[in-house]
Amino acid sequence: MTTILPSVETVVVISAFALIYMLVLLRKTLQGKFDLYDFLLLSMVAILPAGFALFPRLAYLVSHLTGVVFPFVVMFGVLFVVVFAFMHNMTARLHRLERQNCALIQEQSLLALELQAKERSSRSVG
């Protein structure tokens, strides 16, 4: 098994991207724009390519163990799973918010009808 090492430029570019991306994610998580689950899933988009670039022997070992010829195919497969998990989580949240929104609209409508009924009854008494 021959290991092809990435060039220094490749390692620098991927590492710089990973560092900047992780700092942006961390800042947004600390600001409350992302929760910890989102931070962990989205950080995999930076950690996986960096791991494959910084540890090519490990990448080749993983590709050999999975029976895939090229390590980048394994990396993109894992990234696909990460993006799928993130999208699944976002879809579940969106559906939950949609149900909450529907319930709030119904509750607001019932309260408006109740308020109108009270206003009518107070007008007819006075």
PyRosetta script that sets phi, psi and omega in degrees:
from pyrosetta import init, pose_from_sequence

init()
pose = pose_from_sequence("MTTILPSVETVVVISAFALIYMLVLLRKTLQGKFDLYDFLLLSMVAILPAGFALFPRLAYLVSHLTGVVFPFVVMFGVLFVVVFAFMHNMTARLHRLERQNCALIQEQSLLALELQAKERSSRSVG")
pose.set_psi(1, 115.3)
pose.set_omega(1, -179.5)
pose.set_phi(2, -94.9)
pose.set_psi(2, 130.5)
pose.set_omega(2, 180.0)
pose.set_phi(3, -102.0)
pose.set_psi(3, 124.0)
pose.set_omega(3, 176.3)
pose.set_phi(4, -95.9)
pose.set_psi(4, 117.2)
pose.set_omega(4, -178.4)
pose.set_phi(5, -82.6)
pose.set_psi(5, 140.6)
pose.set_omega(5, 178.0)
pose.set_phi(6, -71.8)
pose.set_psi(6, 157.1)
pose.set_omega(6, 178.6)
pose.set_phi(7, -71.8)
pose.set_psi(7, 161.3)
pose.set_omega(7, 178.9)
pose.set_phi(8, -60.8)
pose.set_psi(8, -39.7)
pose.set_omega(8, 179.9)
pose.set_phi(9, -61.0)
pose.set_psi(9, -41.5)
pose.set_omega(9, 179.1)
pose.set_phi(10, -62.9)
pose.set_psi(10, -44.9)
pose.set_omega(10, 179.6)
pose.set_phi(11, -62.9)
pose.set_psi(11, -42.0)
pose.set_omega(11, -179.7)
pose.set_phi(12, -64.8)
pose.set_psi(12, -45.8)
pose.set_omega(12, -178.8)
pose.set_phi(13, -64.0)
pose.set_psi(13, -46.6)
pose.set_omega(13, -179.0)
pose.set_phi(14, -66.7)
pose.set_psi(14, -39.5)
pose.set_omega(14, 178.5)
pose.set_phi(15, -66.1)
pose.set_psi(15, -41.4)
pose.set_omega(15, 178.0)
pose.set_phi(16, -63.5)
pose.set_psi(16, -44.3)
pose.set_omega(16, 177.4)
pose.set_phi(17, -60.0)
pose.set_psi(17, -46.4)
pose.set_omega(17, -178.1)
pose.set_phi(18, -61.2)
pose.set_psi(18, -44.0)
pose.set_omega(18, -178.7)
pose.set_phi(19, -64.9)
pose.set_psi(19, -49.5)
pose.set_omega(19, -179.1)
pose.set_phi(20, -63.4)
pose.set_psi(20, -44.3)
pose.set_omega(20, -179.7)
pose.set_phi(21, -62.0)
pose.set_psi(21, -43.5)
pose.set_omega(21, 179.3)
pose.set_phi(22, -65.8)
pose.set_psi(22, -37.3)
pose.set_omega(22, 177.4)
pose.set_phi(23, -65.4)
pose.set_psi(23, -41.3)
pose.set_omega(23, 177.5)
pose.set_phi(24, -63.7)
pose.set_psi(24, -44.6)
pose.set_omega(24, 178.1)
pose.set_phi(25, -62.0)
pose.set_psi(25, -42.6)
pose.set_omega(25, 180.0)
pose.set_phi(26, -62.6)
pose.set_psi(26, -43.5)
pose.set_omega(26, 178.8)
pose.set_phi(27, -61.5)
pose.set_psi(27, -44.5)
pose.set_omega(27, 179.8)
pose.set_phi(28, -67.2)
pose.set_psi(28, -32.5)
pose.set_omega(28, 177.1)
pose.set_phi(29, -69.0)
pose.set_psi(29, -42.9)
pose.set_omega(29, 178.6)
pose.set_phi(30, -66.4)
pose.set_psi(30, -29.3)
pose.set_omega(30, 177.0)
pose.set_phi(31, -78.8)
pose.set_psi(31, -8.2)
pose.set_omega(31, 179.6)
pose.set_phi(32, 87.7)
pose.set_psi(32, 9.4)
pose.set_omega(32, 179.1)
pose.set_phi(33, -78.5)
pose.set_psi(33, -26.9)
pose.set_omega(33, 175.6)
pose.set_phi(34, -124.9)
pose.set_psi(34, 150.0)
pose.set_omega(34, 170.9)
pose.set_phi(35, -94.7)
pose.set_psi(35, 178.3)
pose.set_omega(35, -174.8)
pose.set_phi(36, -64.2)
pose.set_psi(36, -36.5)
pose.set_omega(36, 179.3)
pose.set_phi(37, -62.8)
pose.set_psi(37, -45.3)
pose.set_omega(37, 177.3)
pose.set_phi(38, -62.1)
pose.set_psi(38, -42.2)
pose.set_omega(38, 179.6)
pose.set_phi(39, -59.3)
pose.set_psi(39, -45.3)
pose.set_omega(39, -178.9)
pose.set_phi(40, -66.1)
pose.set_psi(40, -44.1)
pose.set_omega(40, 179.8)
pose.set_phi(41, -65.2)
pose.set_psi(41, -47.8)
pose.set_omega(41, -178.1)
pose.set_phi(42, -68.5)
pose.set_psi(42, -29.5)
pose.set_omega(42, 178.9)
pose.set_phi(43, -68.9)
pose.set_psi(43, -24.2)
pose.set_omega(43, 176.7)
pose.set_phi(44, -62.1)
pose.set_psi(44, -26.6)
pose.set_omega(44, 178.5)
pose.set_phi(45, -65.1)
pose.set_psi(45, -25.7)
pose.set_omega(45, 177.4)
pose.set_phi(46, -97.6)
pose.set_psi(46, -36.8)
pose.set_omega(46, -174.5)
pose.set_phi(47, -70.7)
pose.set_psi(47, -41.9)
pose.set_omega(47, -177.4)
pose.set_phi(48, -61.8)
pose.set_psi(48, -52.6)
pose.set_omega(48, 178.0)
pose.set_phi(49, -62.0)
pose.set_psi(49, -36.7)
pose.set_omega(49, 178.3)
pose.set_phi(50, -65.0)
pose.set_psi(50, -41.8)
pose.set_omega(50, 178.2)
pose.set_phi(51, -62.7)
pose.set_psi(51, -41.1)
pose.set_omega(51, 179.0)
pose.set_phi(52, -68.7)
pose.set_psi(52, -33.2)
pose.set_omega(52, 179.9)
pose.set_phi(53, -78.7)
pose.set_psi(53, -38.8)
pose.set_omega(53, -176.7)
pose.set_phi(54, -80.4)
pose.set_psi(54, -26.9)
pose.set_omega(54, -179.0)
pose.set_phi(55, -126.2)
pose.set_psi(55, 70.4)
pose.set_omega(55, -175.5)
pose.set_phi(56, -64.3)
pose.set_psi(56, -31.2)
pose.set_omega(56, 179.0)
pose.set_phi(57, -65.6)
pose.set_psi(57, -39.7)
pose.set_omega(57, 176.0)
pose.set_phi(58, -64.6)
pose.set_psi(58, -39.2)
pose.set_omega(58, 178.7)
pose.set_phi(59, -62.9)
pose.set_psi(59, -43.1)
pose.set_omega(59, 178.4)
pose.set_phi(60, -67.1)
pose.set_psi(60, -36.0)
pose.set_omega(60, 177.3)
pose.set_phi(61, -63.5)
pose.set_psi(61, -45.8)
pose.set_omega(61, 178.6)
pose.set_phi(62, -62.2)
pose.set_psi(62, -42.8)
pose.set_omega(62, 179.9)
pose.set_phi(63, -66.4)
pose.set_psi(63, -36.5)
pose.set_omega(63, 177.8)
pose.set_phi(64, -66.8)
pose.set_psi(64, -42.8)
pose.set_omega(64, 179.7)
pose.set_phi(65, -65.2)
pose.set_psi(65, -32.3)
pose.set_omega(65, -179.9)
pose.set_phi(66, -88.6)
pose.set_psi(66, -7.4)
pose.set_omega(66, 178.6)
pose.set_phi(67, 80.8)
pose.set_psi(67, 18.6)
pose.set_omega(67, 179.3)
pose.set_phi(68, -101.3)
pose.set_psi(68, 137.2)
pose.set_omega(68, -174.7)
pose.set_phi(69, -70.8)
pose.set_psi(69, -43.9)
pose.set_omega(69, -174.1)
pose.set_phi(70, -108.5)
pose.set_psi(70, 129.0)
pose.set_omega(70, -179.0)
pose.set_phi(71, -61.0)
pose.set_psi(71, -32.6)
pose.set_omega(71, -178.1)
pose.set_phi(72, -65.9)
pose.set_psi(72, -25.0)
pose.set_omega(72, 176.1)
pose.set_phi(73, -67.0)
pose.set_psi(73, -41.0)
pose.set_omega(73, 176.2)
pose.set_phi(74, -63.6)
pose.set_psi(74, -44.5)
pose.set_omega(74, -179.2)
pose.set_phi(75, -60.0)
pose.set_psi(75, -47.2)
pose.set_omega(75, -179.5)
pose.set_phi(76, -67.8)
pose.set_psi(76, -31.6)
pose.set_omega(76, 175.2)
pose.set_phi(77, -64.3)
pose.set_psi(77, -44.3)
pose.set_omega(77, 178.2)
pose.set_phi(78, -66.4)
pose.set_psi(78, -40.5)
pose.set_omega(78, 177.0)
pose.set_phi(79, -62.0)
pose.set_psi(79, -37.9)
pose.set_omega(79, 176.8)
pose.set_phi(80, -61.2)
pose.set_psi(80, -42.4)
pose.set_omega(80, 178.2)
pose.set_phi(81, -63.8)
pose.set_psi(81, -41.1)
pose.set_omega(81, 179.0)
pose.set_phi(82, -62.4)
pose.set_psi(82, -47.0)
pose.set_omega(82, 179.9)
pose.set_phi(83, -64.5)
pose.set_psi(83, -39.0)
pose.set_omega(83, 177.2)
pose.set_phi(84, -62.1)
pose.set_psi(84, -44.4)
pose.set_omega(84, 179.0)
pose.set_phi(85, -62.6)
pose.set_psi(85, -40.8)
pose.set_omega(85, 178.6)
pose.set_phi(86, -64.0)
pose.set_psi(86, -45.2)
pose.set_omega(86, 179.7)
pose.set_phi(87, -65.2)
pose.set_psi(87, -37.6)
pose.set_omega(87, 177.3)
pose.set_phi(88, -62.9)
pose.set_psi(88, -44.1)
pose.set_omega(88, 178.1)
pose.set_phi(89, -62.5)
pose.set_psi(89, -43.8)
pose.set_omega(89, 180.0)
pose.set_phi(90, -65.4)
pose.set_psi(90, -38.2)
pose.set_omega(90, 178.2)
pose.set_phi(91, -64.9)
pose.set_psi(91, -42.1)
pose.set_omega(91, 178.1)
pose.set_phi(92, -63.1)
pose.set_psi(92, -42.5)
pose.set_omega(92, 177.8)
pose.set_phi(93, -63.7)
pose.set_psi(93, -43.4)
pose.set_omega(93, 179.8)
pose.set_phi(94, -61.3)
pose.set_psi(94, -42.8)
pose.set_omega(94, 178.9)
pose.set_phi(95, -63.6)
pose.set_psi(95, -42.3)
pose.set_omega(95, 178.2)
pose.set_phi(96, -62.7)
pose.set_psi(96, -42.8)
pose.set_omega(96, 178.6)
pose.set_phi(97, -66.1)
pose.set_psi(97, -36.2)
pose.set_omega(97, 177.9)
pose.set_phi(98, -63.7)
pose.set_psi(98, -42.7)
pose.set_omega(98, 177.3)
pose.set_phi(99, -64.4)
pose.set_psi(99, -42.7)
pose.set_omega(99, 178.2)
pose.set_phi(100, -62.0)
pose.set_psi(100, -43.2)
pose.set_omega(100, 180.0)
pose.set_phi(101, -61.6)
pose.set_psi(101, -43.6)
pose.set_omega(101, 179.0)
pose.set_phi(102, -62.5)
pose.set_psi(102, -44.5)
pose.set_omega(102, 179.3)
pose.set_phi(103, -63.7)
pose.set_psi(103, -40.5)
pose.set_omega(103, 179.0)
pose.set_phi(104, -66.2)
pose.set_psi(104, -39.0)
pose.set_omega(104, 177.6)
pose.set_phi(105, -64.3)
pose.set_psi(105, -42.6)
pose.set_omega(105, 178.4)
pose.set_phi(106, -64.2)
pose.set_psi(106, -42.5)
pose.set_omega(106, 179.3)
pose.set_phi(107, -64.7)
pose.set_psi(107, -41.3)
pose.set_omega(107, 178.5)
pose.set_phi(108, -64.3)
pose.set_psi(108, -38.6)
pose.set_omega(108, 178.3)
pose.set_phi(109, -65.7)
pose.set_psi(109, -42.2)
pose.set_omega(109, 177.8)
pose.set_phi(110, -63.9)
pose.set_psi(110, -41.2)
pose.set_omega(110, 177.9)
pose.set_phi(111, -65.3)
pose.set_psi(111, -38.0)
pose.set_omega(111, 177.5)
pose.set_phi(112, -64.7)
pose.set_psi(112, -42.1)
pose.set_omega(112, 177.1)
pose.set_phi(113, -63.6)
pose.set_psi(113, -41.3)
pose.set_omega(113, 178.4)
pose.set_phi(114, -63.5)
pose.set_psi(114, -41.5)
pose.set_omega(114, 178.6)
pose.set_phi(115, -65.0)
pose.set_psi(115, -42.1)
pose.set_omega(115, 177.4)
pose.set_phi(116, -62.4)
pose.set_psi(116, -40.9)
pose.set_omega(116, 179.3)
pose.set_phi(117, -63.9)
pose.set_psi(117, -40.8)
pose.set_omega(117, 178.6)
pose.set_phi(118, -66.5)
pose.set_psi(118, -38.7)
pose.set_omega(118, 178.8)
pose.set_phi(119, -65.3)
pose.set_psi(119, -40.6)
pose.set_omega(119, 177.9)
pose.set_phi(120, -64.0)
pose.set_psi(120, -43.4)
pose.set_omega(120, -178.5)
pose.set_phi(121, -68.9)
pose.set_psi(121, -33.6)
pose.set_omega(121, 178.8)
pose.set_phi(122, -72.9)
pose.set_psi(122, -30.1)
pose.set_omega(122, 177.3)
pose.set_phi(123, -72.2)
pose.set_psi(123, -39.5)
pose.set_omega(123, -177.8)
pose.set_phi(124, -72.2)
pose.set_psi(124, -27.1)
pose.set_omega(124, 178.2)
pose.set_phi(125, -77.8)
pose.set_psi(125, -39.6)
pose.set_omega(125, -172.9)
pose.set_phi(126, -90.4)
pose.dump_pdb("model.pdb")
